[in-house]
């Protein structure tokens, strides 16, 4: 992982780990496999927001993000 990418990862971890809001999943940790970091949160039964909208095209996106 190059230095600039590492700095961005650290920044993202710092920000997310300090957030506390009912609509934001808590940050649980991270793992780096090879060159690819993954940030870890709780498992969501409906997957990511993007997957949910793709699976439910009639979803009111503005309602979802608010």
Order of alpha helices (4+ residues) and beta strands (2+ residues): alpha-beta-beta-alpha-alpha
